[in-house]
Amino acid sequence: MNEEDPLYVAQPTMPPLEELMPYLEEIWRTKTLTNNGPFHARFEAALCEYLGVQHLSLFNNGTIALLIALQALRVSGEVITTPFSFVATAHSLLWNGMKPIFVDIDPESLNLDPAGIEASITPQTTAIMPVHCYGHLCDVEGIRAVAERYGLKVIYDAAHAFGVRTHSGSVLDHGDLSVLSFHATKVFNTFEGGAIVCPNATIKTRIDQLKNFGFIDEINVVLPGINGKMSEFNAAFGLLQLRGLADALRRRAEIDALYRAELATVAGIKCVPHGPENEPNYSYFPILVQEGFPLDRDGLYQKLRGRNIFARRYFYPLISDFPMYRTLSSAAPSNLPNARAVAASILCLPMSANLTDADVRRVVACIAS
């Protein structure tokens, strides 16, 4: 890349075309383009093995997977969630006729605080939807204890947490369900796609029915389902992406380390630390623009854009600031001081296995100058 090439906050990797063509030819030869074909089955099995989980159901995108996860567990009423996430998290609740209850985040982990969750529980609360923000592990044990004490379901929005592991295994094993996104900007992608990680075969069967209009056979519909199936093309692409994932993650780790080393002496810039409880997947590289830096966050954002560096204020604004949520009592600014402070200072820098060391130093030089 040269100095004029644009750098984006997230850039998907692509397998070589010569590797993709045999897969496309096989799809065309079988004439099975969707509806749980052979690539779909192979991809589900490969993901279960890679992620270290027992059961997984593929989807056409992560948002539909969130909608179905709530339906599968028959969640209703109020659901406690975070304002510091992508809008799909809360939108999935509104689409299911539920009321989001926003709780403030921990200023270090940027995830939901279990103490805040417990303080927000009412007789109408039926579930908690936390987010592993930037792939950093939530306080899963604290959330589990609260959920068990009050008899609540837990659905993790794990869109950023593909492949994240702890000393006890996959982070996706926590909660009643975990939902993944395979959008093109994610550390692992199928262009568009998603999945629900399930604890047992029974709930997987229900989820599989819900994502296929509720059909159980050719003529019988038993649930008010939707079309959430992943196509054979996306499944084949995912199988190819798995081949190169180890190399991509190694490169992302190198880029992460280089950013941290180069930014260490820049006053007023804080690199968000990795959580101590999990092995990171380097999904994003977020920084906080703080006192001591000569520009505010928006000023730095504009300066980077002027240099063809497309960083992202991720997540800003807060979900709770959007018109469909701001009238909720839990969305009041006074209720979310940590989330508001982080949203005003967060900036995600370009992160992709395609970046060179020179690209990273170009970004840092722009910040430091």
C-alpha positions in Angstrom: 0.0 0.0 0.0 1.1 3.6 -0.5 0.3 6.7 1.4 -2.8 7.4 -0.6 -4.5 4.0 -0.1 -7.5 4.0 2.2 -7.2 2.1 5.5 -10.5 0.9 7.0 -11.4 -0.1 10.6 -12.1 -3.6 9.4 -11.2 -5.3 6.1 -12.3 -8.8 5.3 -9.8 -11.4 4.0 -10.5 -13.3 0.9 -9.4 -16.8 -0.1 -7.7 -17.2 -3.5 -10.2 -17.5 -6.3 -8.7 -20.8 -7.5 -9.6 -22.3 -4.1 -13.2 -21.0 -4.3 -14.0 -22.2 -7.8 -14.1 -26.0 -7.0 -16.6 -25.2 -4.3 -18.8 -23.2 -6.6 -18.7 -25.9 -9.2 -19.8 -28.5 -6.6 -22.7 -26.3 -5.6 -23.8 -25.9 -9.2 -23.4 -29.6 -9.9 -25.5 -30.7 -6.9 -28.1 -28.0 -7.7 -28.5 -27.4 -4.0 -28.2 -23.7 -3.3 -29.8 -23.5 0.1 -32.1 -25.4 2.5 -29.5 -27.1 4.6 -27.4 -28.6 1.8 -24.1 -30.6 2.0 -21.9 -27.5 2.5 -24.2 -26.3 5.3 -23.8 -29.6 7.1 -20.0 -29.6 6.7 -19.7 -26.1 7.8 -21.7 -26.6 11.0 -19.6 -29.6 11.9 -16.3 -27.8 11.2 -17.4 -24.8 13.3 -18.4 -27.0 16.2 -14.9 -28.7 16.1 -13.0 -25.4 15.8 -15.0 -23.5 18.5 -15.1 -26.5 20.8 -18.9 -26.5 21.2 -21.4 -29.4 20.9 -24.3 -27.8 18.9 -24.5 -24.9 16.5 -27.1 -23.6 14.1 -26.1 -21.5 11.1 -28.0 -18.4 10.0 -28.0 -15.9 7.1 -26.9 -13.1 9.5 -26.4 -12.4 13.2 -29.4 -10.2 13.6 -31.9 -12.9 12.5 -30.0 -15.2 14.9 -30.6 -12.8 17.8 -34.3 -12.7 16.9 -34.6 -16.4 16.8 -32.6 -16.9 20.0 -35.2 -14.9 21.9 -38.0 -16.8 20.3 -36.4 -20.1 21.0 -36.2 -19.4 24.8 -39.7 -17.8 24.8 -38.4 -14.6 26.3 -40.9 -11.8 27.1 -41.3 -8.7 29.1 -38.2 -6.8 30.1 -34.6 -7.8 29.0 -31.6 -6.1 30.6 -28.9 -5.2 28.1 -26.1 -2.7 27.3 -26.4 0.7 25.6 -22.8 0.3 24.3 -23.3 -2.1 21.4 -24.4 -2.2 17.8 -28.1 -1.4 17.4 -29.0 -4.9 16.4 -28.7 -6.0 20.1 -31.6 -3.8 21.2 -33.5 -3.9 17.9 -33.9 -7.7 18.3 -35.8 -7.0 21.6 -38.1 -4.4 20.0 -38.8 -6.7 17.1 -39.9 -9.4 19.5 -42.1 -7.0 21.5 -39.8 -6.8 24.5 -38.6 -3.8 26.5 -34.9 -3.2 26.7 -33.6 -2.1 30.1 -30.3 -0.4 29.7 -27.6 -0.8 32.4 -24.3 1.0 32.7 -21.0 -0.7 31.7 -17.9 -1.2 33.6 -15.4 1.5 32.5 -12.5 -1.0 32.2 -14.0 -4.1 30.6 -16.7 -2.0 28.7 -19.2 -4.8 29.5 -22.3 -5.0 31.7 -21.7 -4.8 35.4 -23.4 -7.6 37.3 -24.2 -5.3 40.2 -26.0 -2.9 37.8 -27.9 -5.8 36.3 -29.1 -7.0 39.7 -30.2 -3.4 40.7 -32.3 -3.2 37.5 -34.3 -6.4 37.9 -38.1 -6.0 38.3 -40.9 -8.5 38.4 -41.2 -8.1 34.6 -37.5 -9.0 33.9 -37.2 -12.4 32.2 -33.7 -12.3 30.6 -30.3 -10.7 30.3 -28.6 -10.0 27.0 -24.9 -9.0 27.6 -22.4 -8.3 24.9 -18.7 -9.5 24.9 -17.6 -6.1 23.6 -14.6 -6.2 21.2 -14.3 -9.9 22.1 -13.5 -9.1 25.8 -15.1 -11.6 28.1 -18.1 -10.4 30.2 -18.1 -11.3 33.9 -19.8 -14.5 33.0 -19.7 -16.0 36.6 -21.2 -12.8 38.1 -23.9 -12.7 35.4 -24.6 -16.4 35.9 -25.0 -16.0 39.7 -27.5 -13.1 39.2 -29.4 -15.0 36.6 -29.7 -18.1 38.7 -30.7 -16.1 41.8 -33.7 -14.5 39.9 -34.5 -17.3 37.4 -33.5 -15.3 34.3 -32.4 -16.5 30.9 -29.0 -15.3 29.5 -28.5 -14.8 25.8 -25.0 -13.6 25.0 -24.5 -11.3 22.0 -21.1 -12.8 21.0 -20.8 -11.1 17.7 -17.2 -10.0 18.5 -16.2 -13.2 20.4 -15.6 -15.8 17.6 -13.0 -18.2 18.9 -12.4 -16.5 22.2 -11.5 -19.1 24.9 -10.9 -19.1 28.7 -9.1 -21.5 30.9 -12.3 -23.6 31.1 -13.1 -23.7 27.3 -15.0 -21.7 24.8 -16.6 -18.4 26.0 -19.6 -19.5 23.8 -20.5 -22.2 26.4 -21.7 -19.6 28.8 -25.4 -18.5 29.2 -28.4 -20.3 27.7 -27.4 -19.3 24.1 -24.6 -17.4 22.4 -25.1 -15.6 19.1 -22.3 -15.1 16.6 -22.1 -12.8 13.6 -20.1 -13.7 10.4 -20.5 -10.2 8.8 -17.8 -9.2 6.4 -16.2 -6.9 9.0 -15.8 -9.6 11.6 -12.6 -11.5 12.5 -14.2 -14.5 10.8 -16.7 -13.9 8.1 -18.9 -15.5 5.4 -19.7 -12.1 3.8 -23.0 -12.3 5.6 -23.9 -15.0 8.2 -24.3 -15.9 11.8 -24.9 -18.7 14.2 -26.5 -19.7 17.5 -24.5 -21.9 19.8 -26.9 -24.3 21.6 -26.4 -26.3 24.8 -28.2 -29.4 23.6 -29.8 -31.1 20.6 -33.4 -30.4 21.7 -33.0 -26.6 21.6 -31.0 -26.9 18.4 -34.0 -28.7 16.8 -36.3 -25.9 17.9 -34.0 -23.2 16.5 -33.6 -25.1 13.2 -37.3 -25.2 12.9 -37.8 -21.5 13.7 -35.2 -20.5 11.1 -37.1 -22.5 8.4 -40.6 -21.1 8.7 -41.5 -23.7 11.4 -41.4 -26.7 9.0 -40.8 -30.1 10.5 -41.3 -31.9 7.2 -42.6 -31.2 3.7 -46.2 -30.3 4.7 -46.2 -29.7 8.5 -45.6 -26.3 10.1 -45.5 -26.3 13.9 -43.9 -22.9 14.8 -44.3 -19.3 13.5 -40.8 -19.3 12.0 -38.9 -17.1 9.7 -36.4 -17.6 6.8 -33.0 -17.4 8.5 -31.1 -20.1 6.6 -27.6 -19.7 5.4 -27.0 -20.4 1.7 -24.6 -23.0 0.4 -22.4 -20.3 -1.1 -21.9 -18.6 2.3 -21.3 -22.0 4.0 -18.7 -22.9 1.3 -17.0 -19.6 1.7 -16.9 -20.1 5.5 -15.2 -23.5 5.1 -12.5 -21.8 3.0 -12.1 -19.0 5.5 -11.4 -21.5 8.3 -8.4 -22.7 6.4 -6.6 -19.4 6.7 -7.9 -18.3 10.1 -4.9 -19.3 12.1 -2.5 -17.3 9.9 -5.0 -14.3 10.0 -5.2 -14.4 13.8 -1.4 -14.6 14.2 -1.0 -11.5 12.0 -3.7 -9.7 13.9 -1.8 -10.4 17.1 1.3 -8.9 15.6 -0.6 -5.8 14.5 -2.1 -5.4 18.0 1.3 -5.7 19.6 2.8 -3.1 17.2 0.0 -0.6 17.8 0.5 -0.9 21.6 4.2 -0.4 21.3 4.0 2.5 19.0 1.2 4.3 20.9 2.8 3.7 24.3 4.5 7.2 24.4 1.6 9.2 22.9 0.1 11.3 25.7 -3.7 11.2 26.1 -4.1 7.9 24.1 -5.1 4.8 26.0 -5.2 1.4 24.3 -8.1 -0.6 25.7 -6.5 -3.5 27.5 -7.3 -7.2 26.8 -9.3 -8.9 29.5 -7.2 -11.0 31.9 -9.6 -13.9 31.8 -9.6 -14.8 28.1 -7.4 -15.3 25.1 -8.2 -12.4 22.7 -9.2 -12.8 19.1 -8.0 -9.3 18.1 -11.3 -8.4 16.5 -10.8 -4.7 16.9 -8.2 -2.2 18.1 -10.0 0.4 20.3 -8.3 3.4 21.8 -9.7 6.0 24.2 -8.9 9.7 23.5 -8.3 11.2 26.9 -7.1 14.4 28.6 -3.6 15.3 27.5 -4.3 14.7 23.8 -4.5 18.0 21.9 -7.7 17.0 20.0 -10.9 15.5 21.2 -12.1 12.2 19.8 -14.1 13.7 17.0 -11.2 16.0 16.1 -8.9 13.0 15.8 -11.5 11.1 13.8 -11.7 13.9 11.3 -7.9 14.2 11.1 -7.6 10.5 10.3 -10.3 10.7 7.7 -8.4 13.5 6.0 -5.4 11.2 5.7 -7.5 8.4 4.1 -7.6 6.5 7.4 -11.2 5.4 8.1 -11.3 4.7 11.8 -14.7 4.3 13.5 -16.4 5.7 16.6 -17.6 2.3 17.6 -20.0 2.6 19.5 -21.3 6.1 19.2 -23.9 7.3 19.7 -25.1 5.0 22.4 -28.1 2.8 21.5 -30.0 4.6 24.2 -29.7 7.9 22.4 -31.6 6.8 19.3 -35.2 8.0 19.0 -36.9 4.6 19.6 -35.0 4.2 22.9 -34.3 7.6 24.4 -37.7 7.9 26.0 -37.1 4.8 28.2 -36.3 5.7 31.8 -33.3 3.4 31.7 -31.9 5.5 28.8 -31.6 8.6 30.9 -28.0 10.0 30.6 -27.7 10.1 34.4 -28.3 6.3 34.4 -25.3 5.6 32.1 -22.4 7.8 33.0 -19.7 5.2 32.2 -21.2 4.3 28.8 -21.6 7.9 27.9 -17.9 8.8 28.8 -16.6 5.8 26.8 -18.8 6.5 23.8 -17.5 10.1 23.7 -13.8 9.0 23.7 -13.7 5.6 21.9 -12.1 5.2 18.5 -11.4 1.9 16.7 -8.3 2.0 14.5 -7.8 -0.1 11.3 -7.4 -3.7 12.1 -7.0 -6.4 9.5 -4.6 -9.3 8.7 -4.0 -7.4 5.4 -2.3 -4.4 7.1 1.4 -4.1 6.9 3.7 -2.8 9.6 4.1 0.4 7.5 0.3 0.8 7.5 0.2 0.6 11.3 3.0 3.2 11.6 1.3 5.5 9.2 -1.8 5.4 11.4 0.3 6.0 14.6 2.3 8.8 12.9 -1.0 10.6 12.1 -2.1 10.3 15.7 1.2 11.3 17.2 1.6 14.3 14.9 
